[in-house]
Amino acid sequence: MNAPAAHDHTTTQHEVVKRLQQDTRFVVATHENPDGDALGSLVAMHALLKSLGKEVEMFMAARDLPLPDEYSFFELEDLIHTVPEDIGERTIVFLDCGNIDRSPSLVLSGGAFLVNIDHHHDNTRFGTLNHVVADASCTAELVWEIYNELALPFSPEIADALYVALVTDTGRFMYESTGPRAHLMAAALIEAGVEVETIYRRLYEGLPLAKLTLLAVALSEVQRFDSGRLTLSVLSAGDFAKAHADQSYSEGVVDHLRAVAGTKVAALIRELTDPDRRGERKVSLRAIDDDVDVSQIARGQGGGGHRRAAGFSTALSVEELITFLRGEIAAQLSDSTPLP
């Protein structure tokens, strides 16, 4: 299938392609706690550079492993957990990373050339070269377009990686970011060998019982505030322990909260169990429509994301977080009613 017309970003895409062709040594990286788009884009870009004959390593912090069950089939070749001594002499390709603080383990030295490829509208343009396309359905869509410009073939493994990124970041083609190009990309990847049913089963079926148990706990603890416009649940470290659940098992819980009628913003607050992050909480936010920009709320706590899907980590207590979220939502809705 011939690739359809690209977004209006051909200048920066050509600059990215030129850099990928010219340099010889690379590190590819993404944000901490990588999701489907981050991992799929990472794997595909690593393979692209290998196919160009480049020396390339994939950086991921040790604490981000093992991957969640649904992504465990990804083969992470040339994976490193420590920053190379010559990092300042390499080109670093950041994928799906809205700001440099979302990859805190990759400490950079002076001189590194940063290629920033992303689709978050609030990307801070931290790169030496920034290829940021806010209307792309996912970062993998931009990687797919680079493959097309270079006329590189898609192996079944790479097609799978890009398809996983596309499906997960569009919410199975349901989110507002899903445009015609997302479906054209899906069609091209299916032609390249993607088995749709296999990918669906990997991502959404065969759940560990502990994940279902954790979901039951979260749903039993749902709280609603301000006439239901904030729907929220909290998972403590004890909840994870009782369910024998890994931290990654909370993925997807917030989407159940989002589905409740009358909700404007859904929030899942979970306590982190990593020994070096005790006392911290991760907050996942989802908005129903554009009345509330949850990425703006997340940025207020050092996080980020999309208008309708964002998150952040914080040391605030649950009570402080609830007060913060209610206030931010009220401010965006121009609601002057004081909160009780």
C-alpha angles and dihedrals in degrees: 000000000000113000113252121236111299127235117274094273102093094129096061092038090056090048090052092049091049091052092048090052097045104045123070107200125053145171118202119203143164139187126300118271090025118214129204096284093047093049097042092049091046094051093045094048091048090053091046092055092045089053088054089055095250129150104243138166128190115227122209128155114248090236090064090066141124094046119232112276094254091059099038092105091070112108107218104202123191090012119176131182100191127064113256115246090234094051091124090062096052136078109246116207112203115197128196091351114138095192137005092248089068088071099048096157093062100081109192130212125209120284100034115140109225123205108195114198114178148130102212111122091217095052109147094220091235095160133099083232118026121199100178120159111178095189094056113110092230141345089258088065088064091048089050090053091051089052088052094049090051090045090230119163122241116236114209089253093054092043088053092050093051092044092051089052092049096046096046098044094048092047090244089316094308104106123095090251090069105108133164091275092060090059092045089052090050091051092050092050092048088053087052092058110279112152102211097199092050092052092047092052092048092052105035111019136054090053118183110248089237090063091054090047091052091049089053090053092049093049091049090056099051115145127189128203138188099016090320099299089123114051112184144171133185130213118194128201086254091057091056091048094049092049091044084231130157118230090251090062090079089069109119097017092108091058090063089054091048091059095063112113115254095022119139097175129017120201134187116194114194129179114233116237100193108121092232093049103046112147093031127112131201118217122202117196132194127182125203096214141350094281088095124036104208092186087066090053091049093049089058087067098039097269134101146180137138131333090259102027125041144132148189143188122236146166092225117122121248091255092050091048093052091051090047094049094046091050094048093048092048091050093053092047089051089238111160093182108122115241116242 
